[in-house]
Amino acid sequence: MKFVNLTPHAINEKISGQTFAPSGSVARVATGKEYRGDFEGIPTYRTTYGKVVGLPQPQDGVVYIVSGMVLAAISGRNDVFAPGELVRDENGNPIGCEGFKVN
């Protein structure tokens, strides 16, 4: 199985000890903003979410690693994973994940 990391960060999966380098391509959820009015003179906005961009079509033998937001925005794909539970060091800095999330 080939893993293609479509995030901008290396993914360190701590249980297996594998590290997945960024592929150079990034899958994202398109976002926009909707003006919601002013609050005490300060404009407020609501983020809107659109289509997933940058996620290739399924390929035999390939698994795509994406952000949790991208995974949540799609359905019906068993070839798309997101980093699992975050692992932090003693200072609270993220150092990896445990396993992967799937739909």
C-alpha positions in Angstrom: 0.0 0.0 0.0 1.3 3.5 -0.9 0.5 6.4 1.4 0.3 9.9 -0.1 0.4 12.7 2.5 -1.8 15.5 1.3 -1.2 17.8 4.3 1.6 20.4 4.5 3.2 18.6 7.5 5.0 15.4 8.1 2.8 12.9 9.8 4.5 10.8 12.6 2.3 7.8 13.3 3.6 6.8 16.8 2.3 3.2 17.1 3.9 1.9 13.9 6.8 4.4 14.1 6.3 5.4 10.5 6.7 9.0 9.2 4.8 10.2 6.1 6.5 13.2 4.4 4.3 15.8 2.7 3.8 15.0 -0.9 3.9 18.6 -2.0 0.2 18.6 -2.9 -2.4 19.7 -0.3 -6.1 18.7 -0.1 -8.2 21.5 1.4 -11.8 22.4 2.0 -12.6 25.7 0.2 -13.7 28.4 2.6 -15.3 31.7 2.4 -16.7 34.3 4.8 -20.2 35.7 5.3 -20.6 39.1 6.9 -22.9 38.8 10.0 -23.0 42.3 11.2 -21.1 44.5 13.6 -20.6 43.9 17.3 -19.7 47.2 19.1 -18.3 48.6 15.9 -16.3 45.4 15.0 -17.3 43.5 11.9 -18.2 39.8 12.5 -18.1 37.0 10.0 -19.2 33.4 9.7 -16.9 30.9 7.9 -18.5 29.0 5.1 -17.3 25.7 3.8 -17.4 24.5 0.2 -16.0 21.7 -1.9 -12.9 19.7 -1.2 -10.1 20.7 -3.6 -6.8 18.9 -4.3 -8.0 15.3 -3.4 -7.2 13.0 -6.3 -9.6 10.3 -7.5 -9.2 6.9 -6.0 -6.3 4.7 -7.2 -5.7 1.1 -6.6 -3.2 0.6 -3.8 -3.1 4.2 -2.7 -4.2 5.7 0.6 -4.5 9.5 0.9 -3.7 11.2 4.3 -5.6 14.5 4.7 -6.6 16.9 7.5 -9.5 16.0 9.8 -11.5 18.8 8.1 -11.1 17.3 4.7 -12.0 13.8 6.0 -15.2 15.3 7.6 -16.2 17.0 4.3 -16.2 13.8 2.2 -18.1 10.5 2.4 -18.0 7.2 0.6 -14.2 7.0 0.3 -12.3 4.2 2.1 -9.0 5.4 0.7 -8.8 8.6 2.7 -7.4 8.8 6.2 -6.8 11.6 8.7 -4.3 11.7 11.6 -5.6 10.0 14.7 -5.4 11.0 18.3 -2.7 13.7 18.8 0.4 12.8 20.8 2.2 15.6 22.6 5.6 15.8 24.3 6.2 16.8 27.9 5.9 20.5 26.9 2.6 20.1 25.2 4.0 20.3 21.7 2.4 18.0 19.1 4.9 15.2 18.0 2.7 12.8 16.2 -0.6 10.8 16.2 -1.8 7.4 17.2 -3.4 5.6 14.2 -5.6 7.2 11.6 -9.3 8.3 11.5 -11.5 6.9 8.7 -15.1 7.6 7.5 
